[in-house]
Amino acid sequence: MTSPLRIALIGAGNMGRQHYQHLQQMDGAQLCAIADPGPQAAAFAAECAVPHFTDHRQMLAQVAPQAVIVANPNAQHVRTALDCLAAGVPVLLEKPVGVDLDEVAELVAASSASGVPVLVGHHRRHNPMISRARHVVQSGVLGRLTTVTALWQLQKPDSYFDIAWRREPGAGMLLTNLIHDLDLLRYLCGEVHQVQAFGSNGIRGFGNEDSVAVLLQFENGALGTLTGSDGVAAPWSWELGSGENPVYPRQADQPCYLLAGTAGALSVPQLTRWHYAEPGAGWHEPLLQVQETFAPAEALRVQLEHFIEVARGRVEPLVSVVDAARTLALVDAIGDAMRTGRACAPRALG
Ligand SMILES: NC(=O)c1ccc[n+]([C@@H]2O[C@H](COP(=O)([O-])OP(=O)(O)OC[C@H]3O[C@@H](n4cnc5c(N)ncnc54)[C@H](O)[C@@H]3O)[C@@H](O)[C@H]2O)c1
């Protein structure tokens, strides 16, 4: 029998601890060390009964883990992952893959040169509901995917913005939240050719956007919109609709993505599929509904199980560095479009 994979955690904050909760329930892996310079990390490591380090390089050298989970602040992702690759250790790297595309390009090159796998933590792709939605789109049952409507409209409480960096330029909902939706739109609907976008900070007046409207033109010809705001009392978002995280009271009947094709349409997360009984029918005929089914499972847990297989060299990462870099490039293109008022294409990487 294979012994449990020894996984170290770099960054034991909110997200790192969520990974640990899932790790604890798995036979195939166990926590072997924590690296985090924060004030609560030593006590947490003691609770987990593993050695604590303030510097991840020291931890890599002394513990020689078989894999690591990196959940430290965004700006450190690339440097930390490069250190892990240099030590030959497979990485589950939290999203965003990085904050700067040039830096991420270095990680793309290092990951392909070293042959050491990196899985980027766009965990929603591991949700079985998303796998089913993707299967429905790819099966062709919707016909030619034509219009895509994505909604991320909810309200963050005022206290969320008590933390200074959350009010500053670059730390807005595009990189923090909408990156998840944009990653899923790429996964479900295909690559984006170009975007146009408007942003506004009209609700709070902080240094980053509180509302955006994005137009998307996909490479396959589909056209889409993504309207987002974190300052509206509205129920339309993955967070509230999907039920993935119980800290958000669920609005199970409200969609966040509406995918329409020439032969059918699909609402996500409900996975209600709409179609006519006969090809060639139209608006005078009743639309029929089919409920697509799937076996629910926690996306973070499924992601971790997948990572164990990736680290053991049995499967390729579902979300590679190149793939995640394309999502970051899309976020960048939307930022450029908001600043310039022009249509912008995501920068090609890898
Ligand atoms: N997948 C998701 O849905 C999701 C959700 C939340 C956060 N995240 C990502 O997880 C990461 C962490 O976010 P969080 O909410 O846990 O933040 P957090 O502030 O709660 O935790 C970050 C931790 O990193 C530690 N840290 C700081 N510098 C470090 C270093 N040099 N080496 C090791 N540890 C260091 C801090 O002490 C802290 O404990 C971010 O990249 C964030 O984007 C992902």
The ligand as an ORCA input file, in Angstrom:
! r2SCAN-3c Opt
* xyz 0 1
  N      -9.969     29.623     -3.948
  C     -10.672     30.545     -3.326
  O     -11.887     30.644     -3.452
  C      -9.981     31.475     -2.393
  C     -10.688     32.105     -1.355
  C      -9.986     32.941     -0.487
  C      -8.631     33.161     -0.685
  N      -7.990     32.550     -1.719
  C      -6.557     32.802     -1.956
  O      -5.805     32.228     -0.895
  C      -4.683     33.048     -0.609
  C      -4.677     33.396      0.863
  O      -5.851     34.109      1.150
  P      -6.455     34.105      2.623
  O      -7.846     34.604      2.505
  O      -6.199     32.784      3.267
  O      -5.542     35.220      3.299
  P      -5.080     35.291      4.817
  O      -4.570     36.661      5.016
  O      -6.153     34.775      5.719
  O      -3.859     34.239      4.906
  C      -2.610     34.456      4.326
  C      -1.579     33.786      5.205
  O      -0.314     33.859      4.561
  C       0.642     34.132      5.559
  N       1.867     34.664      4.965
  C       2.221     35.956      4.742
  N       3.469     35.997      4.206
  C       3.889     34.705      4.105
  C       5.068     34.093      3.645
  N       6.099     34.810      3.187
  N       5.161     32.733      3.680
  C       4.146     31.989      4.156
  N       3.004     32.514      4.616
  C       2.866     33.855      4.579
  C      -0.038     35.095      6.523
  O       0.613     35.123      7.777
  C      -1.424     34.456      6.590
  O      -1.500     33.485      7.610
  C      -4.797     34.263     -1.524
  O      -3.963     34.067     -2.628
  C      -6.240     34.273     -1.951
  O      -6.421     34.820     -3.253
  C      -8.626     31.718     -2.548
*
